[in-house]
Amino acid sequence: MVYTERNTWSTLIATAVIIPGYIIVVLQQAAGGPLTSVDWFPIMLWAIGISIAATIILSILWGIFAGLRDPKGATATDIRDRDIDRMGARVEHAFLVIAGLGVIALCAVGADVFWIANAMFLGFAISSFVGSIARIIAYRRGLV
Amino acid sequence: MVKPTLVTNSIRSRRDEAGITQADLAGRIGVTRQTLIAIEQGRYSPTLELAFQIARAFEVGIDDLFQYPED
């Protein structure tokens, strides 16, 4: 597995754990009450921080392990990696646009700031997740 | 899900004939071994520049290495 594919897997795993984790914590904080009463901002900051840290730590640990097996190729990248990354970025972009439009719609109807912030947050998270899936499929099935 | 390319290639057989490993050829053309495997298996269409580099590594023309079906 090449360097950028490992990093993509790290992002995917971190996102797959953090998104449900964030939703569970917010629901627990609401304790059956209205979600808009939850102090969501610190939870979101923690989720973002943990997600970034987990991705970096996972990439480093995986990189060390890969480096032991193949010291020369552990961090090698080439044109195929860049092509796959560009394709994944296009997929991410599409989901970010959808999230952005959702935020505009929520603002238009005067939704609570909770829903506006969380729509954007989930837009970022889902775009990252789907973009990573698209990249993994390209690595595994091909990009022609 | 992924549209297969119509371009086929004979890199694998040329490589076997020349006794070159995937790692050697990948190193010569400046790509990872995984990328060379993907090209050999038709899972990645190389750029024109990369196709020229691969052909040059075997000292053949692009047409000798890559094939595209007639209509």
Backbone of each chain as ProteinMPNN parsed JSONL, in Angstrom:
{"seq_chain_A": "MVYTERNTWSTLIATAVIIPGYIIVVLQQAAGGPLTSVDWFPIMLWAIGISIAATIILSILWGIFAGLRDPKGATATDIRDRDIDRMGARVEHAFLVIAGLGVIALCAVGADVFWIANAMFLGFAISSFVGSIARIIAYRRGLV", "coords_chain_A": {"N_chain_A": [[0.853, -1.192, 0.0], [0.597, 2.177, -0.908], [2.038, 5.36, 0.192], [0.159, 7.587, 0.092], [-2.242, 6.23, -0.083], [-2.336, 4.934, 2.355], [-2.549, 7.181, 4.013], [-5.031, 8.073, 3.201], [-6.67, 5.978, 4.058], [-6.252, 6.317, 6.811], [-7.476, 8.806, 7.263], [-10.074, 8.098, 6.561], [-10.722, 6.118, 8.478], [-10.472, 7.583, 10.873], [-12.437, 9.548, 10.482], [-14.7, 7.948, 10.243], [-14.968, 7.037, 12.808], [-15.093, 9.332, 14.396], [-17.327, 10.898, 13.513], [-19.784, 9.397, 14.196], [-19.216, 9.314, 16.925], [-19.266, 12.01, 17.696], [-21.975, 12.62, 17.184], [-23.245, 10.894, 18.996], [-22.331, 11.916, 21.471], [-23.448, 14.496, 21.421], [-26.175, 13.839, 21.395], [-26.352, 12.574, 23.858], [-25.781, 14.711, 25.566], [-27.999, 16.242, 25.1], [-29.924, 14.74, 26.284], [-32.52, 13.773, 25.741], [-33.892, 16.13, 25.566], [-34.404, 19.283, 23.764], [-32.254, 19.534, 20.919], [-31.085, 21.916, 20.294], [-30.479, 23.088, 22.645], [-28.118, 22.152, 23.487], [-24.703, 22.607, 24.388], [-22.952, 22.876, 21.916], [-20.589, 23.778, 20.714], [-17.969, 23.418, 22.112], [-17.9, 20.631, 22.011], [-17.837, 20.12, 19.294], [-15.408, 21.353, 18.624], [-13.639, 19.694, 20.016], [-14.14, 17.301, 18.675], [-13.201, 17.931, 16.097], [-10.512, 18.45, 16.672], [-9.662, 15.972, 17.786], [-10.105, 14.343, 15.604], [-8.262, 15.338, 13.697], [-5.852, 14.9, 15.081], [-5.972, 12.105, 15.458], [-5.89, 11.196, 12.828], [-3.339, 12.05, 12.048], [-1.678, 10.695, 13.898], [-2.319, 8.024, 13.35], [-1.46, 7.868, 10.697], [1.28, 8.318, 11.025], [2.081, 6.14, 12.673], [1.369, 3.975, 11.05], [2.971, 4.574, 8.906], [5.514, 4.23, 10.031], [5.482, 1.493, 10.496], [5.196, 0.599, 7.843], [7.55, 1.591, 6.818], [9.435, -0.023, 8.031], [9.109, -2.37, 6.674], [9.492, -1.645, 4.004], [11.733, 0.443, 3.426], [12.523, 2.294, 1.378], [10.261, 2.724, -0.209], [8.311, 3.713, 1.446], [7.396, 6.359, 1.657], [6.946, 7.116, -0.892], [5.524, 8.781, -3.695], [3.554, 9.259, -6.671], [2.528, 10.124, -10.055], [0.071, 8.834, -10.359], [-0.97, 8.792, -7.775], [-1.402, 11.53, -7.462], [-3.326, 11.958, -9.464], [-5.438, 10.386, -8.487], [-5.887, 11.694, -6.086], [-6.783, 14.176, -7.003], [-9.188, 13.409, -8.223], [-10.581, 12.476, -5.972], [-10.763, 14.887, -4.58], [-12.495, 16.299, -6.222], [-14.865, 14.893, -5.816], [-15.238, 15.397, -3.088], [-15.598, 18.14, -3.214], [-18.1, 18.367, -4.454], [-19.831, 17.467, -2.439], [-19.326, 19.358, -0.494], [-20.386, 21.613, -1.666], [-23.084, 20.941, -1.673], [-23.505, 20.907, 1.112], [-22.962, 23.586, 1.666], [-25.044, 24.846, 0.276], [-27.121, 23.837, 1.765], [-26.664, 25.103, 4.211], [-27.116, 27.768, 3.478], [-29.827, 27.577, 2.9], [-30.826, 26.918, 5.434], [-30.184, 29.246, 6.82], [-31.816, 30.974, 5.453], [-34.356, 30.231, 6.267], [-34.237, 30.936, 8.848], [-33.131, 29.219, 10.775], [-32.045, 27.695, 13.872], [-28.817, 28.468, 15.232], [-27.469, 26.199, 15.944], [-28.289, 24.189, 14.121], [-27.363, 25.264, 11.746], [-24.557, 25.419, 12.101], [-23.996, 22.724, 12.571], [-24.859, 21.536, 10.222], [-22.96, 22.445, 8.424], [-20.665, 21.402, 9.609], [-21.16, 18.616, 9.487], [-21.269, 18.468, 6.761], [-18.582, 18.979, 6.042], [-17.427, 16.739, 7.292], [-18.732, 14.547, 6.069], [-18.084, 14.983, 3.395], [-15.343, 14.596, 3.489], [-15.285, 11.918, 4.249], [-16.655, 10.606, 2.123], [-15.057, 11.411, -0.005], [-12.701, 10.108, 0.693], [-13.532, 7.449, 0.486], [-14.005, 7.347, -2.269], [-11.401, 7.698, -3.213], [-10.161, 5.389, -2.186], [-11.549, 3.4, -3.585], [-10.67, 4.015, -6.141], [-7.959, 3.425, -5.852], [-8.117, 0.676, -5.383], [-9.817, -0.485, -7.343], [-9.221, 0.817, -9.67], [-8.293, 3.58, -11.855], [-9.203, 4.962, -14.65]], "CA_chain_A": [[0.0, 0.0, 0.0], [1.451, 3.367, -1.023], [1.954, 6.387, 1.233], [-1.081, 8.372, 0.071], [-3.378, 5.344, 0.205], [-2.341, 4.76, 3.817], [-3.084, 8.413, 4.608], [-6.465, 8.102, 2.903], [-7.283, 5.039, 5.006], [-6.201, 6.935, 8.14], [-8.539, 9.816, 7.287], [-11.359, 7.386, 6.518], [-10.955, 5.463, 9.771], [-10.685, 8.628, 11.888], [-13.744, 10.172, 10.225], [-15.748, 6.952, 10.511], [-15.113, 6.908, 14.272], [-15.395, 10.627, 15.014], [-18.692, 11.384, 13.2], [-20.754, 8.796, 15.116], [-18.863, 9.711, 18.293], [-19.783, 13.368, 17.903], [-23.449, 12.565, 17.231], [-23.619, 10.233, 20.257], [-22.089, 12.844, 22.588], [-24.452, 15.571, 21.359], [-27.467, 13.267, 21.815], [-26.273, 12.35, 25.314], [-25.86, 16.027, 26.218], [-29.388, 16.708, 24.988], [-30.666, 13.921, 27.266], [-33.94, 13.703, 25.402], [-34.42, 17.485, 25.388], [-34.125, 19.846, 22.431], [-30.833, 19.531, 20.544], [-30.596, 23.301, 20.223], [-30.042, 23.524, 23.979], [-26.799, 21.561, 23.754], [-23.533, 23.472, 24.181], [-22.323, 22.063, 20.87], [-19.326, 24.302, 20.198], [-16.784, 22.699, 22.608], [-17.912, 19.225, 21.537], [-17.402, 20.155, 17.894], [-13.965, 21.632, 18.602], [-12.949, 18.465, 20.437], [-14.276, 16.315, 17.585], [-12.284, 18.335, 15.022], [-9.146, 18.249, 17.175], [-9.372, 14.532, 17.901], [-10.071, 13.803, 14.244], [-6.975, 15.708, 13.083], [-4.786, 14.206, 15.817], [-6.066, 10.663, 15.187], [-5.425, 10.969, 11.452], [-1.876, 12.219, 12.015], [-1.04, 9.614, 14.673], [-2.515, 6.783, 12.589], [-0.583, 7.933, 9.513], [2.673, 8.169, 11.47], [2.305, 4.761, 13.13], [1.286, 3.112, 9.871], [4.167, 4.896, 8.124], [6.661, 3.588, 10.686], [5.35, 0.057, 10.217], [5.474, 0.406, 6.413], [8.959, 1.889, 6.621], [10.22, -1.176, 8.469], [9.005, -3.406, 5.637], [9.992, -1.126, 2.725], [12.252, 1.782, 3.772], [12.587, 3.205, 0.234], [8.958, 3.034, -0.81], [7.327, 4.061, 2.471], [6.813, 7.7, 1.457], [6.989, 7.429, -2.326], [4.257, 9.119, -4.371], [3.777, 9.497, -8.096], [1.452, 10.801, -10.787], [-1.212, 8.146, -10.11], [-1.46, 9.311, -6.492], [-1.922, 12.888, -7.686], [-4.572, 11.818, -10.236], [-6.472, 9.866, -7.581], [-6.191, 12.757, -5.122], [-7.604, 15.184, -7.7], [-10.524, 12.839, -8.394], [-11.202, 12.493, -4.648], [-11.068, 16.29, -4.243], [-13.709, 16.68, -6.98], [-15.997, 14.278, -5.116], [-15.395, 16.177, -1.852], [-16.116, 19.462, -3.572], [-19.533, 18.242, -4.723], [-20.543, 17.362, -1.165], [-19.193, 20.645, 0.202], [-21.349, 22.522, -2.296], [-24.402, 20.556, -1.142], [-23.546, 21.384, 2.502], [-23.051, 25.049, 1.614], [-26.416, 25.198, -0.111], [-27.948, 23.515, 2.924], [-26.454, 26.175, 5.196], [-27.83, 28.957, 2.978], [-31.264, 27.307, 3.065], [-31.13, 27.005, 6.866], [-30.139, 30.67, 7.167], [-32.982, 31.62, 4.838], [-35.564, 29.941, 7.058], [-34.004, 31.407, 10.217], [-32.904, 28.07, 11.668], [-31.163, 27.921, 15.026], [-27.401, 28.393, 14.874], [-27.067, 24.798, 16.121], [-28.501, 23.443, 12.877], [-26.499, 25.846, 10.703], [-23.177, 24.988, 12.355], [-23.868, 21.276, 12.43], [-24.996, 21.189, 8.796], [-21.65, 22.676, 7.801], [-19.735, 20.438, 10.194], [-21.399, 17.305, 8.888], [-20.879, 18.596, 5.353], [-17.131, 18.765, 5.999], [-17.106, 15.361, 7.687], [-19.222, 13.607, 5.05], [-17.299, 15.166, 2.165], [-14.06, 13.94, 3.735], [-15.536, 10.477, 4.277], [-16.994, 10.146, 0.772], [-13.85, 11.613, -0.816], [-11.758, 9.027, 1.029], [-14.078, 6.215, -0.119], [-13.771, 7.437, -3.722], [-9.968, 7.473, -3.444], [-9.86, 3.982, -1.921], [-12.071, 2.632, -4.723], [-9.753, 4.254, -7.269], [-6.736, 2.666, -5.608], [-8.363, -0.754, -5.413], [-10.456, -0.942, -8.587], [-8.587, 1.451, -10.828], [-8.649, 4.923, -12.291], [-8.832, 4.959, -16.08]], "C_chain_A": [[0.895, 1.251, 0.0], [1.111, 4.404, 0.055], [0.599, 7.1, 1.259], [-2.316, 7.499, 0.311], [-3.479, 5.097, 1.707], [-2.95, 5.986, 4.498], [-4.593, 8.52, 4.378], [-7.224, 7.171, 3.848], [-7.321, 5.64, 6.424], [-7.311, 7.973, 8.294], [-9.907, 9.146, 7.368], [-11.703, 6.777, 7.882], [-11.274, 6.513, 10.844], [-12.071, 9.254, 11.725], [-14.876, 9.222, 10.595], [-15.986, 6.78, 12.009], [-15.627, 8.216, 14.877], [-16.835, 11.096, 14.738], [-19.735, 10.741, 14.123], [-20.495, 9.201, 16.565], [-19.427, 11.081, 18.626], [-21.305, 13.347, 18.064], [-23.916, 11.955, 18.559], [-23.461, 11.196, 21.438], [-23.139, 13.956, 22.602], [-25.82, 15.054, 21.833], [-27.492, 13.013, 23.322], [-26.423, 13.659, 26.073], [-27.297, 16.555, 26.181], [-30.287, 15.977, 25.984], [-32.175, 13.933, 27.005], [-34.593, 15.06, 25.2], [-34.126, 17.996, 23.986], [-32.627, 19.905, 22.143], [-30.247, 20.946, 20.558], [-30.131, 23.823, 21.589], [-28.649, 23.01, 24.329], [-25.696, 22.597, 23.492], [-22.612, 22.75, 23.186], [-20.904, 22.496, 20.506], [-18.091, 23.584, 20.756], [-16.725, 21.26, 22.126], [-17.395, 19.165, 20.096], [-15.897, 20.41, 17.797], [-13.158, 20.4, 18.993], [-12.98, 17.43, 19.308], [-13.294, 16.638, 16.45], [-10.84, 18.059, 15.438], [-8.765, 16.787, 17.233], [-9.242, 13.906, 16.513], [-8.724, 14.091, 13.569], [-5.836, 14.931, 13.748], [-4.786, 12.709, 15.497], [-5.551, 10.337, 13.789], [-3.909, 11.034, 11.381], [-1.186, 11.046, 12.715], [-1.13, 8.286, 13.913], [-1.578, 6.734, 11.38], [0.87, 7.698, 9.903], [2.97, 6.72, 11.861], [2.316, 3.794, 11.954], [2.527, 3.314, 8.996], [5.405, 4.239, 8.709], [6.663, 2.093, 10.379], [5.705, -0.241, 8.76], [6.957, 0.627, 6.118], [9.865, 0.733, 7.041], [10.241, -2.253, 7.387], [9.647, -2.951, 4.328], [10.5, 0.306, 2.937], [12.22, 2.772, 2.608], [11.203, 3.66, -0.229], [7.924, 3.558, 0.167], [6.665, 5.419, 2.253], [6.784, 8.103, -0.016], [5.584, 7.766, -2.849], [4.576, 9.36, -5.848], [2.528, 10.106, -8.737], [0.088, 10.143, -10.561], [-1.816, 8.619, -8.785], [-2.078, 10.697, -6.665], [-3.237, 12.847, -8.466], [-5.727, 11.37, -9.328], [-6.876, 10.942, -6.575], [-7.076, 13.83, -5.755], [-9.037, 14.683, -7.861], [-11.27, 12.872, -7.054], [-11.607, 13.903, -4.239], [-12.317, 16.769, -4.984], [-14.956, 16.134, -6.3], [-16.297, 15.074, -3.835], [-16.061, 17.516, -2.144], [-17.632, 19.414, -3.778], [-20.323, 18.205, -3.418], [-20.439, 18.661, -0.357], [-20.181, 21.662, -0.359], [-22.755, 22.232, -1.761], [-24.555, 21.078, 0.293], [-23.7, 22.903, 2.539], [-24.447, 25.518, 1.254], [-27.387, 24.935, 1.035], [-27.867, 24.6, 3.988], [-27.204, 27.441, 4.771], [-29.336, 28.789, 3.195], [-31.667, 27.439, 4.538], [-31.123, 28.46, 7.335], [-31.4, 31.373, 6.661], [-34.251, 31.402, 5.662], [-35.374, 30.335, 8.53], [-33.795, 30.283, 11.216], [-31.964, 28.456, 12.807], [-29.713, 27.733, 14.589], [-26.858, 26.97, 15.044], [-27.158, 24.033, 14.799], [-27.584, 23.953, 11.76], [-25.061, 25.335, 10.863], [-23.014, 23.49, 12.116], [-24.062, 20.804, 10.995], [-23.653, 21.358, 8.1], [-20.63, 21.663, 8.294], [-19.911, 19.052, 9.566], [-21.073, 17.318, 7.395], [-19.389, 18.358, 5.174], [-16.798, 17.286, 6.244], [-17.52, 14.371, 6.595], [-18.42, 13.754, 3.75], [-15.932, 14.487, 2.306], [-14.207, 12.416, 3.65], [-15.764, 9.942, 2.862], [-15.781, 10.304, -0.166], [-12.826, 10.513, -0.568], [-12.216, 7.708, 0.419], [-13.774, 6.199, -1.62], [-12.302, 7.154, -4.041], [-9.599, 5.995, -3.245], [-10.342, 3.103, -3.077], [-11.141, 2.8, -5.923], [-8.445, 3.478, -7.081], [-6.95, 1.165, -5.824], [-8.882, -1.243, -6.765], [-9.854, -0.317, -9.83], [-9.107, 2.832, -11.126], [-8.211, 5.015, -13.749], [-9.497, 6.09, -16.825]], "O_chain_A": [[1.823, 1.366, 0.801], [0.076, 4.342, 0.718], [-0.033, 7.208, 2.31], [-3.318, 7.973, 0.846], [-4.576, 5.056, 2.263], [-3.751, 5.866, 5.426], [-5.334, 8.992, 5.24], [-8.28, 7.525, 4.37], [-8.309, 5.484, 7.142], [-7.998, 8.019, 9.314], [-10.777, 9.562, 8.133], [-12.826, 6.905, 8.369], [-12.217, 6.356, 11.62], [-12.787, 9.462, 12.704], [-15.879, 9.629, 11.181], [-17.086, 6.416, 12.427], [-16.486, 8.208, 15.758], [-17.49, 11.63, 15.633], [-20.497, 11.458, 14.771], [-21.431, 9.406, 17.338], [-19.992, 11.289, 19.7], [-21.852, 13.978, 18.968], [-24.868, 12.441, 19.17], [-24.338, 11.285, 22.297], [-23.656, 14.315, 23.66], [-26.53, 15.737, 22.571], [-28.515, 13.209, 23.978], [-27.105, 13.719, 27.096], [-27.749, 17.227, 27.108], [-31.279, 16.526, 26.463], [-32.984, 14.081, 27.92], [-35.722, 15.14, 24.716], [-33.66, 17.249, 23.126], [-31.832, 20.274, 23.007], [-29.055, 21.133, 20.806], [-29.476, 24.861, 21.678], [-28.075, 23.393, 25.349], [-25.744, 23.352, 22.521], [-21.634, 22.108, 23.569], [-20.105, 21.682, 20.043], [-17.233, 23.17, 19.976], [-15.648, 20.727, 21.862], [-16.62, 18.28, 19.734], [-15.198, 19.78, 17.004], [-12.131, 20.096, 18.387], [-11.979, 16.772, 19.025], [-12.642, 15.745, 15.909], [-10.05, 17.513, 14.668], [-7.685, 16.398, 16.79], [-8.384, 13.055, 16.278], [-8.125, 13.21, 12.953], [-4.971, 14.375, 13.071], [-3.728, 12.114, 15.29], [-4.866, 9.335, 13.585], [-3.268, 10.198, 10.745], [-0.23, 10.475, 12.19], [-0.163, 7.528, 13.838], [-0.983, 5.699, 11.08], [1.603, 6.983, 9.219], [3.973, 6.144, 11.439], [3.166, 2.907, 11.873], [3.063, 2.365, 8.424], [6.255, 3.744, 7.968], [7.695, 1.508, 10.049], [6.419, -1.201, 8.47], [7.544, -0.056, 5.279], [10.937, 0.538, 6.468], [11.237, -2.952, 7.202], [10.268, -3.748, 3.624], [9.783, 1.268, 2.661], [11.927, 3.951, 2.807], [11.001, 4.819, -0.591], [6.785, 3.823, -0.219], [5.506, 5.611, 2.621], [6.618, 9.277, -0.346], [4.598, 7.121, -2.492], [5.719, 9.628, -6.217], [1.604, 10.541, -8.05], [-0.937, 10.825, -10.57], [-3.026, 8.823, -8.687], [-3.127, 11.002, -6.099], [-4.158, 13.608, -8.17], [-6.835, 11.903, -9.395], [-8.054, 11.087, -6.249], [-8.004, 14.332, -5.121], [-9.989, 15.437, -7.662], [-12.442, 13.247, -6.999], [-12.657, 14.103, -3.629], [-13.104, 17.548, -4.446], [-15.978, 16.816, -6.215], [-17.451, 15.383, -3.537], [-16.957, 17.959, -1.426], [-18.356, 20.306, -3.335], [-21.369, 18.844, -3.307], [-21.363, 19.015, 0.375], [-20.743, 22.469, 0.38], [-23.514, 23.147, -1.44], [-25.599, 21.622, 0.652], [-24.467, 23.441, 3.338], [-24.971, 26.463, 1.844], [-28.336, 25.687, 1.255], [-28.874, 24.969, 4.591], [-27.842, 28.101, 5.591], [-30.027, 29.718, 3.612], [-32.716, 28.001, 4.852], [-31.955, 28.858, 8.15], [-31.97, 32.234, 7.332], [-35.109, 32.281, 5.741], [-36.252, 30.092, 9.357], [-34.226, 30.376, 12.365], [-31.197, 29.414, 12.709], [-29.42, 26.941, 13.694], [-25.903, 26.581, 14.372], [-26.229, 23.324, 14.411], [-27.095, 23.177, 10.94], [-24.434, 24.883, 9.904], [-22.024, 23.045, 11.536], [-23.495, 19.788, 10.592], [-23.254, 20.523, 7.288], [-19.834, 21.132, 7.519], [-18.941, 18.406, 9.169], [-20.654, 16.305, 6.835], [-18.972, 17.631, 4.273], [-16.012, 16.674, 5.521], [-16.758, 13.472, 6.239], [-18.118, 12.761, 3.088], [-15.43, 13.881, 1.36], [-13.373, 11.725, 3.065], [-15.15, 8.957, 2.452], [-15.517, 9.445, -1.007], [-12.166, 10.043, -1.495], [-11.406, 6.94, -0.1], [-13.346, 5.184, -2.17], [-11.991, 6.461, -5.01], [-8.833, 5.424, -4.021], [-9.643, 2.182, -3.499], [-10.859, 1.837, -6.637], [-7.894, 2.94, -8.041], [-6.091, 0.473, -6.369], [-8.447, -2.277, -7.271], [-9.969, -0.868, -10.925], [-10.203, 3.212, -10.714], [-7.024, 5.13, -14.053], [-9.297, 6.236, -18.03]]}, "seq_chain_B": "MVKPTLVTNSIRSRRDEAGITQADLAGRIGVTRQTLIAIEQGRYSPTLELAFQIARAFEVGIDDLFQYPED", "coords_chain_B": {"N_chain_B": [[-18.434, -0.59, -11.843], [-16.16, 1.063, -12.149], [-15.184, 2.327, -15.2], [-13.781, 0.277, -17.593], [-10.63, 0.615, -19.258], [-10.053, 0.842, -22.8], [-7.625, 0.589, -23.752], [-4.981, -1.6, -24.126], [-2.03, -3.344, -22.983], [1.308, -4.612, -23.419], [3.159, -4.778, -21.447], [3.764, -6.468, -19.313], [4.492, -8.956, -20.547], [6.653, -8.103, -22.091], [8.342, -7.287, -20.1], [8.809, -9.676, -18.76], [10.141, -11.052, -20.772], [12.444, -9.511, -20.976], [13.484, -9.9, -18.529], [13.114, -8.164, -16.385], [12.309, -6.85, -13.241], [9.247, -5.812, -11.585], [9.765, -3.846, -9.679], [12.244, -2.854, -10.54], [11.629, -1.757, -13.1], [9.677, 0.084, -12.363], [11.213, 1.807, -10.794], [12.928, 2.808, -12.753], [11.238, 4.313, -14.388], [10.216, 6.077, -12.657], [7.952, 5.699, -10.951], [5.735, 4.276, -8.447], [5.808, 0.809, -7.46], [3.268, -0.178, -7.198], [1.816, 1.453, -8.898], [2.843, 0.714, -11.374], [1.957, -1.931, -11.444], [-0.795, -1.463, -11.534], [-0.976, -0.245, -14.05], [-0.098, -2.32, -15.729], [-2.153, -4.12, -15.327], [-4.251, -2.821, -16.448], [-5.688, -1.079, -14.897], [-5.104, 1.508, -14.577], [-4.688, 4.237, -16.619], [-1.838, 5.292, -18.144], [-0.216, 8.526, -18.346], [0.537, 10.29, -21.399], [3.198, 11.016, -21.442], [4.285, 9.291, -19.508], [3.771, 6.873, -20.746], [5.471, 7.078, -22.947], [7.895, 7.026, -21.579], [7.871, 4.445, -20.509], [7.856, 2.921, -22.856], [10.292, 3.711, -23.889], [11.995, 2.62, -22.01], [11.959, -0.027, -22.743], [12.991, 0.203, -25.187], [11.343, 0.397, -27.448], [8.639, 1.36, -29.681], [5.724, 3.336, -28.811], [3.417, 2.223, -29.939], [4.123, -0.416, -30.103], [3.889, -1.289, -27.589], [1.528, -0.415, -26.39], [-1.885, -1.002, -27.126], [-4.755, -0.221, -29.065], [-8.11, -0.988, -29.701], [-9.345, -1.614, -33.057], [-11.992, 0.151, -34.811]], "CA_chain_B": [[-18.426, 0.781, -11.323], [-15.097, 1.781, -12.847], [-15.199, 2.023, -16.627], [-12.471, -0.249, -17.982], [-10.015, 1.276, -20.405], [-9.945, 0.012, -24.003], [-6.2, 0.474, -24.06], [-4.307, -2.747, -23.517], [-0.582, -3.211, -23.132], [2.077, -5.855, -23.319], [4.291, -4.476, -20.552], [4.093, -7.661, -18.514], [5.234, -9.938, -21.345], [7.948, -7.489, -22.442], [9.147, -7.281, -18.876], [9.232, -11.061, -18.534], [11.148, -11.369, -21.798], [13.684, -8.789, -20.673], [13.942, -10.285, -17.189], [13.107, -6.975, -15.516], [11.287, -6.947, -12.195], [8.353, -4.647, -11.48], [10.447, -2.811, -8.888], [13.277, -2.243, -11.39], [11.006, -0.915, -14.126], [9.034, 1.207, -11.671], [12.291, 2.721, -10.416], [13.46, 3.457, -13.959], [10.302, 5.308, -14.953], [9.88, 7.032, -11.593], [6.643, 5.504, -10.315], [5.762, 3.216, -7.444], [5.534, -0.529, -8.004], [1.808, -0.321, -7.245], [1.337, 2.13, -10.109], [3.201, -0.136, -12.516], [1.03, -3.075, -11.418], [-2.094, -0.962, -11.997], [-0.872, -0.037, -15.509], [-0.029, -3.647, -16.364], [-3.467, -4.778, -15.229], [-5.262, -1.993, -17.109], [-6.483, -0.354, -13.899], [-4.701, 2.911, -14.621], [-4.169, 4.664, -17.922], [-0.713, 6.209, -17.923], [-0.184, 9.731, -19.17], [1.314, 10.099, -22.627], [4.616, 11.12, -21.066], [4.673, 8.055, -18.824], [3.744, 5.819, -21.773], [6.725, 7.222, -23.696], [8.997, 6.592, -20.706], [7.843, 2.971, -20.42], [8.288, 2.416, -24.165], [11.729, 3.974, -24.012], [12.701, 1.667, -21.141], [12.073, -1.283, -23.5], [13.551, 0.567, -26.493], [10.35, 0.118, -28.503], [7.716, 2.471, -29.862], [4.5, 3.238, -28.002], [2.508, 1.3, -30.613], [4.533, -1.802, -29.843], [3.623, -1.6, -26.181], [0.116, -0.135, -26.082], [-2.762, -1.277, -28.243], [-6.126, 0.291, -28.967], [-8.843, -1.783, -30.693], [-9.891, -0.962, -34.251], [-13.459, 0.343, -34.734]], "C_chain_B": [[-17.373, 1.625, -12.05], [-15.086, 1.352, -14.303], [-13.829, 1.504, -17.057], [-11.935, 0.481, -19.203], [-9.961, 0.312, -21.588], [-8.481, -0.2, -24.388], [-5.626, -0.753, -23.352], [-2.8, -2.56, -23.705], [0.105, -4.555, -22.935], [3.309, -5.653, -22.427], [4.746, -5.73, -19.814], [4.942, -8.65, -19.309], [6.605, -9.391, -21.752], [8.899, -7.537, -21.247], [9.694, -8.684, -18.588], [10.335, -11.456, -19.508], [12.505, -10.751, -21.458], [14.253, -9.149, -19.3], [14.04, -9.106, -16.229], [11.999, -7.141, -14.475], [10.413, -5.691, -12.215], [9.053, -3.509, -10.752], [11.5, -2.089, -9.719], [12.66, -1.275, -12.393], [10.355, 0.317, -13.495], [10.072, 2.258, -11.284], [12.821, 3.491, -11.616], [12.545, 4.558, -14.483], [9.764, 6.257, -13.875], [8.474, 6.936, -11.042], [6.771, 4.423, -9.25], [5.443, 1.88, -8.122], [4.028, -0.749, -8.141], [1.23, 0.326, -8.501], [1.66, 1.297, -11.342], [2.263, -1.341, -12.593], [-0.332, -2.64, -11.964], [-2.087, -0.747, -13.512], [-0.885, -1.384, -16.222], [-1.394, -4.324, -16.397], [-4.596, -3.959, -15.859], [-6.158, -1.247, -16.145], [-6.106, 1.118, -13.82], [-4.133, 3.212, -15.996], [-3.029, 5.644, -17.695], [-0.847, 7.456, -18.785], [0.664, 9.431, -20.407], [2.81, 10.107, -22.319], [5.113, 9.828, -20.416], [4.714, 6.887, -19.808], [5.031, 5.87, -22.601], [7.902, 6.711, -22.863], [9.062, 5.065, -20.623], [8.347, 2.371, -21.738], [9.796, 2.576, -24.331], [12.541, 2.998, -23.169], [12.902, 0.322, -21.843], [12.689, -1.063, -24.888], [12.628, 0.14, -27.631], [9.479, 1.363, -28.652], [6.473, 2.266, -29.019], [3.52, 2.232, -28.598], [2.86, -0.167, -30.36], [4.127, -2.246, -28.439], [2.148, -1.43, -25.807], [-0.73, -0.351, -27.327], [-4.15, -0.694, -27.978], [-6.932, -0.403, -30.055], [-9.327, -0.953, -31.877], [-11.397, -0.82, -34.087], [-14.214, -0.866, -35.286]], "O_chain_B": [[-17.647, 2.737, -12.502], [-14.992, 0.164, -14.609], [-12.827, 2.202, -16.907], [-12.696, 0.91, -20.071], [-9.837, -0.898, -21.399], [-8.149, -1.042, -25.223], [-5.771, -0.916, -22.141], [-2.36, -1.719, -24.489], [-0.453, -5.491, -22.364], [4.353, -6.273, -22.631], [5.938, -6.014, -19.704], [5.972, -9.126, -18.83], [7.595, -10.122, -21.757], [10.095, -7.793, -21.387], [10.858, -8.86, -18.228], [11.32, -12.096, -19.139], [13.556, -11.37, -21.626], [15.366, -8.751, -18.956], [14.924, -9.053, -15.374], [10.881, -7.53, -14.81], [10.783, -4.66, -12.777], [8.95, -2.35, -11.152], [11.643, -0.87, -9.628], [13.098, -0.133, -12.527], [10.461, 1.431, -14.008], [9.835, 3.457, -11.431], [13.126, 4.68, -11.516], [13.007, 5.596, -14.957], [8.951, 7.135, -14.163], [7.862, 7.949, -10.703], [7.792, 3.74, -9.163], [4.881, 1.841, -9.217], [3.567, -1.412, -9.07], [0.278, -0.183, -9.093], [0.839, 1.188, -12.253], [1.827, -1.726, -13.679], [-0.948, -3.354, -12.755], [-3.078, -1.035, -14.183], [-1.602, -1.564, -17.206], [-1.745, -5.006, -17.359], [-5.759, -4.358, -15.809], [-7.257, -0.826, -16.508], [-6.721, 1.883, -13.077], [-3.222, 2.536, -16.475], [-3.233, 6.711, -17.116], [-1.508, 7.44, -19.823], [1.405, 8.449, -20.448], [3.579, 9.313, -22.861], [6.199, 9.336, -20.722], [5.581, 6.018, -19.717], [5.61, 4.832, -22.92], [8.795, 6.043, -23.384], [10.139, 4.469, -20.66], [9.154, 1.441, -21.741], [10.479, 1.691, -24.846], [13.638, 2.594, -23.557], [13.878, -0.382, -21.585], [12.882, -2.006, -25.655], [13.073, -0.404, -28.641], [9.569, 2.297, -27.855], [6.198, 1.155, -28.564], [2.87, 1.481, -27.871], [1.994, -1.041, -30.4], [4.037, -3.44, -28.154], [1.599, -2.196, -25.015], [-0.358, 0.051, -28.43], [-4.643, -0.676, -26.85], [-6.511, -0.422, -31.212], [-9.669, 0.222, -31.744], [-12.017, -1.565, -33.328], [-15.445, -0.872, -35.297]]}, "name": "protein", "num_of_chains": 2, "seq": "MVYTERNTWSTLIATAVIIPGYIIVVLQQAAGGPLTSVDWFPIMLWAIGISIAATIILSILWGIFAGLRDPKGATATDIRDRDIDRMGARVEHAFLVIAGLGVIALCAVGADVFWIANAMFLGFAISSFVGSIARIIAYRRGLVMVKPTLVTNSIRSRRDEAGITQADLAGRIGVTRQTLIAIEQGRYSPTLELAFQIARAFEVGIDDLFQYPED"}
